[in-house]
Amino acid sequence: MNSIRSIGFRPGMFLALSVLWVLCSVPVTVGAADPRIRLIIETDAGGDPDDEQSLIRFLVYANEFDIEGIIANRPVARDGENLNPIRDGLGILREMINAYGRCYPNLVKHDSRYPRPEQLLARTVAGYNDIDDGVRLVIDAVDADDSRPVWFSNWGTDNGAAESCLKRALDRVLRERGQEGYARFKNRLRLSSADKFGDHTAKIEPPFPFWLNASHPPLDGKRWHHRFSALTAAAGGFDIERDVRTNHGPLGALYPLNTSLKQKEGDTMMFLYLVPNGMNEPLEPTWGSWGGRYGHNGAFAGNKYFWSNQTDTWNGTSNRDNTLLRWAADLQNDFAARMDWCVADSYQKANHAPAAILNSDSSKRIVRLQARPGETVNLSSAGSSDPDGNAIVTDWFVYREAGTFPGDVMLKQLSGPETSFIAPAVENPVTIHVILEVRDNGTPSLVAYRRAIVEVKR
């Protein structure tokens, strides 16, 4: 694909290449050793243009996932609301991936894990009611010989969109494989998704092993999937024209503006929650990360079903918005940097996040420590660095809401390469979450995070 510019791009070229690729080669599959999440996106692109907004962001984060498929479930674009000149969902997705393909020669210079555009095209299918391509994609992914579960994210469907392909796949598996086969199949799934699966969500046993509804519930009169826009649109000085739509390549130029809320991106939290940024753990939504912080959904007692019903105290206020707002500037700067990668034809021409090391651990995994009451817990960022040679600053804070200790924990230092605290007196085991932030002075300024979870018990 590095020869794209030398041969000259023509509309539809990547689609033709994808067909050739499917016919003449075997897809490069990532084995179970790959730590990335296997992910399927289902979108009604062609309806509310916010899906297309979220897809622009998703594609520049494609290196962070093992993308099993992207399903278009709206056969005809909605007149009036959607102004895309392409009038079907699959066509819109292909246009966006073709644009990604034109950016790919640059993107891959910043991270070699970006998937080839022809591979994405081959895994982008229609999920309309009169064809089975999306249903087969879901079944084949879940049945694949890979120990990792499949994460599925339906971004919402409404009038004019097809029934969710996951619901159709579950209907078929239950019908053809019986209850035992259905249970095995369902247990391979994890959801970060709107609820579009009918009786499979709560009435047909077993429940999904994990479901995060990152869009609901409304709280204090505010619909959570509408809050992304209000909280992030201009965070940290972000400007959609300067940072995405203009001079950032063909993908950014496709970002639509005609949504009811500025930069609505109502589906972005569903995958942003999954981005491995050093402090998130997808199966622990109560810990909080870029997509917000979530709690158990009481309507499904006993199930690992979560939604956005939590509040954080931050900058002197306590509300749900803070679970996302506290990260808003950082996540927008990260998006802006990735849009720069679309046009930066060498690694040296763009900024990249620092490498954060916590207590000598250089991975992005959670660091777990144990302490007894009264003991000193030492934390160090020694060895943290910036790949671009930028200066870095280090900050620490206790994420009180993420832990189970109800009191205050005082860090000895809030800034600098090291900090410590005295483990509090407790009767029963508790957890304390400390977040390390390593920030560079590049343009835009980027942050790497690490999370330490300290269990204190007698």
Secondary structure, DSSP 8 states (H G I E B T S, - for coil): -TTHHHH---TTHHHHHHHHHHHHS------TT--SEEEEEEE-TTSSTHHHHHHHHHHHTGGGEEEEEEEE--SS--TTT---SS-SHHHHHHHHHHHHHHHHHHHHHH-TTS--HHHHHHTEEE--TT--HHHHHHHHHHHSS-SS-EEEEE----TTS---HHHHHHHHHHHHHHHHHHHHHHTTEEEES-S--GGGTTTSSS--S-EEETT---BTTB-GGGHHHHHHTTGGG--HIIIIISSSHHHHHT----SSSTT--TTHHHHHTTS--SS--TT-GGG-BTTB--EE-GGGTTS-EEES---EEETTEEETTHHHHTTHHHHHHHHHHHHHHTT--SGGGS----B--BTTB-SSS-EEEEE-TT-EEEEE-TT-B-TT---EEEEEEE-GGGSS--S----S-SBSSEEEEE----SS-EEEEEEEEEEE-SSS--EEEEEEEEEE--
